[in-house]
Amino acid sequence: MTIKMAVASVVISGVLAGCGTVTTVLQDDAQATQTLRRQKTYCQSIPRIYSGLAHDFCLLHAPPDATGFLVPFVLLDLTLSGVLDTVALPYTVYRQGVDGSIRVYWQSAGG
């Protein structure tokens, strides 16, 4: 394996690991919303249909100090999430009907 191939595989793995669609479709709800809670977004739920795009837009709809360094990556991920959300559409339509939207749970101040 050449160095270029190794670097390309690391970059692709990193992008896919942070991809909104991969995050929301392939993980359970608690793990999928972990980044949103950590970035203190204002979103309370994400629809399962086109959930990757919704996840990215929620990251962009966070306080500026929380996501300032993430904005270029989120903007890059919007295209990838749009494509993968379209591929996953039959599955996510079914899951939306069965399970409803993904809730972003906030921990109360007392606990």
ROLO-975889 format. One record per residue: residue number from 0; residue in three letters; x, y, z of N, C-alpha, C in turn. Coordinates in Angstrom, 3 decimals, padded with zeros to 6 digits. Atoms other than C-alpha are relative to their C-alpha. Example, Ala and Ser with C-alpha at 12.3 -4.5 7.8 and 13.67 -1.06 7.14 Angstrom:
BEGIN
SITE seq type      n_x      n_y      n_z     ca_x     ca_y     ca_z      c_x      c_y      c_z
SITE   0  ALA  000.890 -001.190  000.000  012.300 -004.500  007.800  000.900  001.200  000.000
SITE   1  SER -000.820 -001.190 -000.060  013.670 -001.060  007.140 -000.770  001.090  000.730
This chain:
BEGIN
SITE seq type      n_x      n_y      n_z     ca_x     ca_y     ca_z      c_x      c_y      c_z
SITE   0  MET  000.857 -001.179  000.000  000.000  000.000  000.000  000.893  001.228  000.000
SITE   1  THR -000.792 -001.223  000.072  001.384  003.364 -000.956 -000.457  000.986  001.070
SITE   2  ILE  000.327 -001.011 -001.013  001.398  006.357  001.335 -001.242  000.779 -000.415
SITE   3  LYS  001.180 -000.723  000.472 -001.172  008.147 -000.842 -001.278 -000.789  000.272
SITE   4  MET  001.173  000.839 -000.249 -003.564  005.214 -000.550 -000.312 -000.061  001.487
SITE   5  ALA  000.207  000.046 -001.447 -003.068  005.049  003.214 -000.625  001.296  000.497
SITE   6  VAL  000.550 -001.294 -000.402 -003.736  008.763  003.634 -001.441  000.130 -000.489
SITE   7  ALA  001.363 -000.073  000.546 -006.801  008.555  001.369 -000.960 -000.864  000.800
SITE   8  SER  000.889  000.873 -000.774 -008.235  005.634  003.335 -000.266  000.572  001.394
SITE   9  VAL  000.202 -000.622 -001.305 -007.723  007.464  006.641 -000.966  001.177 -000.119
SITE  10  VAL  000.886 -001.153  000.206 -009.426  010.601  005.274 -001.425 -000.473 -000.265
SITE  11  ILE  001.337  000.516  000.302 -012.356  008.616  003.845 -000.633 -000.609  001.240
SITE  12  SER  000.524  000.575 -001.240 -012.763  006.702  007.110 -000.431  001.083  000.974
SITE  13  GLY  000.343 -001.106 -000.897 -012.749  009.933  009.076 -001.252  000.728 -000.430
SITE  14  VAL  001.192 -000.681  000.507 -015.332  011.556  006.827 -001.234 -000.861  000.238
SITE  15  LEU  001.147  000.881 -000.196 -017.613  008.514  006.966 -000.350 -000.157  001.475
SITE  16  ALA  000.283  000.127 -001.435 -017.261  008.238  010.738 -000.739  001.220  000.519
SITE  17  GLY  000.670 -001.217 -000.423 -018.396  011.833  011.102 -001.219  000.337 -000.834
SITE  18  CYS  001.116 -000.259  000.901 -021.041  011.598  008.394 -001.321 -000.043  000.764
SITE  19  GLY  001.282 -000.078 -000.685 -024.486  012.624  009.615 -000.881 -001.203 -000.246
SITE  20  THR  000.827  001.156  000.322 -026.209  009.752  007.819  000.493 -001.245  000.714
SITE  21  VAL -000.561  001.163 -000.692 -023.859  007.117  009.198 -000.290  000.101  001.495
SITE  22  THR  000.250 -000.213 -001.424 -024.288  008.637  012.648 -001.440 -000.300  000.377
SITE  23  THR  001.406  000.114 -000.387 -028.092  008.686  012.620 -000.659 -001.298 -000.431
SITE  24  VAL  000.644  001.217  000.505 -028.926  005.558  010.610  000.605 -001.258  000.604
SITE  25  LEU -000.671  001.225 -000.438 -026.349  003.044  011.824  000.220 -000.100  001.506
SITE  26  GLN -000.178  000.040 -001.448 -026.262  003.941  015.530 -001.361  000.100  000.675
SITE  27  ASP  001.260 -000.161 -000.726 -028.919  003.796  018.201 -000.222  001.486  000.302
SITE  28  ASP  000.390 -001.404 -000.159 -030.734  007.013  019.092  000.882  000.760  000.987
SITE  29  ALA -000.811 -000.689 -001.014 -028.676  007.822  022.204  001.374  000.362 -000.551
SITE  30  GLN -001.315 -000.284  000.584 -025.373  007.543  020.339 -000.108  001.010 -001.136
SITE  31  ALA  000.172 -000.902  001.135 -026.739  009.386  017.300 -000.132  001.446  000.442
SITE  32  THR  000.213 -001.368 -000.461 -027.667  012.427  019.355  001.080  000.480  000.968
SITE  33  GLN -001.060 -000.372 -000.942 -024.552  012.453  021.532  000.747  001.259 -000.459
SITE  34  THR -000.703 -001.175  000.511 -022.760  014.970  019.282 -000.868  001.242  000.104
SITE  35  LEU  000.899 -001.157 -000.072 -025.816  017.218  019.196 -000.107  000.523  001.420
SITE  36  ARG  000.054 -000.433 -001.410 -026.015  017.274  022.988  001.306  000.665  000.404
SITE  37  ARG -001.309 -000.555 -000.357 -022.299  017.929  023.302  000.192  001.397 -000.597
SITE  38  GLN -000.130 -001.306  000.651 -022.476  020.856  020.846 -001.091  000.974  000.431
SITE  39  LYS  001.083 -000.822 -000.553 -025.581  022.185  022.672 -000.841  000.649 -001.108
SITE  40  THR  000.848 -000.510  001.074 -027.674  022.512  019.528 -001.380  000.321  000.546
SITE  41  TYR  001.341 -000.385 -000.410 -031.153  023.960  019.709 -001.057 -000.991 -000.494
SITE  42  CYS  000.940  000.993  000.539 -032.727  020.933  017.994 -000.512 -000.899  001.121
SITE  43  GLN  000.592  000.899 -000.989 -035.119  018.858  020.071 -000.248 -001.380 -000.571
SITE  44  SER  000.172  001.296  000.644 -035.666  016.080  017.528  000.476  000.090 -001.444
SITE  45  ILE -000.447  000.107  001.383 -034.481  014.895  014.125 -000.915 -001.003 -000.694
SITE  46  PRO  000.777  000.993  000.729 -036.753  013.249  011.556  000.935 -001.076 -000.551
SITE  47  ARG -000.847  001.079  000.515 -035.429  009.869  010.441  000.184  000.095 -001.506
SITE  48  ILE -000.113 -000.184  001.442 -036.101  010.741  006.795  000.958  001.165 -000.238
SITE  49  TYR -001.085 -000.959  000.216 -033.005  012.610  005.591  000.590  000.454  001.330
SITE  50  SER -000.528 -000.293 -001.338 -031.674  012.396  009.137  001.441  000.498 -000.026
SITE  51  GLY -001.380 -000.481  000.088 -028.075  012.959  008.045  000.056  001.491 -000.281
SITE  52  LEU  000.065 -001.441  000.277 -028.922  016.340  006.567 -000.527  000.761  001.205
SITE  53  ALA  000.553 -000.656 -001.194 -031.034  017.203  009.604  001.053  000.083  001.097
SITE  54  HIS -001.074  000.024 -000.999 -028.126  016.202  011.878  001.010  001.111 -000.285
SITE  55  ASP -000.967 -001.040  000.367 -025.754  018.486  009.953 -000.567  001.395  000.214
SITE  56  PHE  000.606 -001.312 -000.208 -028.193  021.398  009.997 -000.143  000.314  001.482
SITE  57  CYS  000.057 -000.226 -001.444 -028.649  020.933  013.742  001.369  000.428  000.535
SITE  58  LEU -001.341 -000.418 -000.416 -024.874  021.168  014.170  000.268  001.448 -000.394
SITE  59  LEU -000.167 -001.388  000.419 -024.935  024.399  012.197 -000.874  000.954  000.812
SITE  60  HIS  000.930 -000.810 -000.799 -027.785  025.612  014.436  000.345 -000.112  001.492
SITE  61  ALA -000.501  000.041 -001.381 -025.669  025.531  017.594  000.630  001.353  000.307
SITE  62  PRO -000.687 -001.252 -000.323 -024.092  028.409  019.502  001.312  000.101 -000.781
SITE  63  PRO -001.188 -000.155  000.847 -021.257  029.837  017.360  001.299 -000.447  000.666
SITE  64  ASP -001.237  000.391 -000.669 -018.595  029.206  019.980  000.149 -001.514  000.090
SITE  65  ALA -000.048  001.455 -000.138 -019.488  025.499  020.127  000.423 -000.686 -001.295
SITE  66  THR -000.249  000.693  001.270 -019.170  024.681  016.404  000.840  000.800 -000.975
SITE  67  GLY -000.769 -000.832  000.912 -016.889  027.316  014.959  001.000 -000.762 -000.832
SITE  68  PHE -001.007  000.753  000.735 -014.169  024.878  013.976 -000.611 -001.123 -000.827
SITE  69  LEU  000.641  001.099  000.722 -016.654  022.267  012.683 -000.686  000.429 -001.290
SITE  70  VAL  000.811 -000.475  001.126 -018.399  024.444  010.083  000.521 -000.496 -001.350
SITE  71  PRO -000.442  000.506  001.307 -016.138  023.534  007.101 -000.268 -001.497 -000.174
SITE  72  PHE  000.246  001.437  000.097 -016.479  019.816  007.885 -001.484 -000.301 -000.171
SITE  73  VAL  001.448  000.195  000.106 -020.249  020.066  008.303 -000.468  000.381 -001.398
SITE  74  LEU  000.378 -000.407  001.357 -020.584  021.939  005.008  000.440 -001.040 -001.027
SITE  75  LEU -000.471  001.076  000.878 -018.514  019.241  003.283 -000.887 -001.237  000.142
SITE  76  ASP  000.801  001.191 -000.262 -020.635  016.537  004.890 -001.429  000.119 -000.522
SITE  77  LEU  001.368 -000.168  000.496 -023.926  018.026  003.646 -000.213 -000.739 -001.318
SITE  78  THR  000.122  000.679  001.292 -023.302  016.681  000.138  000.013 -001.514  000.184
SITE  79  LEU -000.096  001.440 -000.232 -022.248  013.240  001.308 -001.244 -000.517  000.714
SITE  80  SER  001.201  000.422 -000.721 -025.177  013.019  003.721 -001.225  000.010 -000.908
SITE  81  GLY  001.128 -000.049  000.923 -027.612  014.066  001.011 -000.057 -001.225 -000.899
SITE  82  VAL -000.063  001.186  000.865 -026.465  011.238 -001.250 -000.342 -001.256  000.795
SITE  83  LEU  000.249  001.206 -000.799 -026.431  008.610  001.503 -001.417 -000.038  000.558
SITE  84  ASP  001.391 -000.045 -000.465 -029.808  009.781  002.864 -000.950 -000.452 -001.101
SITE  85  THR  000.844  000.420  001.120 -031.313  009.282 -000.588  000.087 -001.511 -000.207
SITE  86  VAL -000.167  001.448  000.130 -029.877  005.760 -000.789 -000.746 -000.723  001.125
SITE  87  ALA  000.623  000.634 -001.172 -031.214  004.954  002.705 -001.481  000.343  000.142
SITE  88  LEU  001.370 -000.493 -000.119 -034.629  006.504  002.014 -001.048 -001.085  000.271
SITE  89  PRO  001.024  001.012 -000.321 -036.705  003.270  001.914  000.058 -000.461  001.458
SITE  90  TYR -000.162  000.433 -001.395 -035.284  002.189  005.273 -000.429  001.085  000.974
SITE  91  THR  000.316 -001.067 -000.946 -035.640  005.588  006.921 -001.481  000.369 -000.024
SITE  92  VAL  001.449 -000.227  000.046 -039.226  006.029  005.702 -000.704 -001.028  000.882
SITE  93  TYR  000.567  001.056 -000.854 -040.063  002.692  007.341  000.238  000.301  001.477
SITE  94  ARG -000.331 -000.287 -001.407 -038.249  003.632  010.578 -000.743  001.213  000.528
SITE  95  GLN  000.754 -001.172 -000.427 -039.974  007.028  010.692 -001.423 -000.405  000.355
SITE  96  GLY  001.359  000.457 -000.272 -043.346  005.298  010.511 -000.094 -000.856  001.243
SITE  97  VAL  000.016  000.914 -001.149 -042.463  002.698  013.151  000.444  000.684  001.290
SITE  98  ASP -000.617 -000.545 -001.213 -040.276  004.648  015.605 -000.200  001.497  000.193
SITE  99  GLY  000.121 -001.450 -000.114 -040.964  008.326  014.862  001.366  000.672 -000.076
SITE 100  SER -001.233 -000.790  000.083 -038.331  011.046  015.034  000.975 -000.377  001.110
SITE 101  ILE -001.043  000.224 -001.005 -035.053  010.786  016.928 -000.035  001.178  000.967
SITE 102  ARG  000.068 -001.059 -001.021 -035.354  012.753  020.183  001.396  000.315  000.521
SITE 103  VAL -001.265 -000.455 -000.600 -032.431  014.796  021.462 -000.322  000.290  001.452
SITE 104  TYR  000.324 -000.147 -001.411 -032.724  014.314  025.201  001.025  000.859  000.693
SITE 105  TRP -000.861 -000.871 -000.785 -031.316  016.954  027.486 -000.074 -000.427  001.452
SITE 106  GLN -000.033  000.347 -001.420 -030.233  016.157  030.994 -000.399  001.215  000.810
SITE 107  SER  000.444 -001.125 -000.834 -031.915  018.294  033.620  001.146  000.489  000.877
SITE 108  ALA -001.052 -000.591 -000.821 -029.854  020.595  035.815  000.184 -000.760  001.302
SITE 109  GLY -000.101  000.720 -001.256 -030.630  018.496  038.870  000.523 -001.405 -000.141
SITE 110  GLY -000.429  001.378  000.069 -029.575  015.172  037.441  000.491 -000.348 -001.284
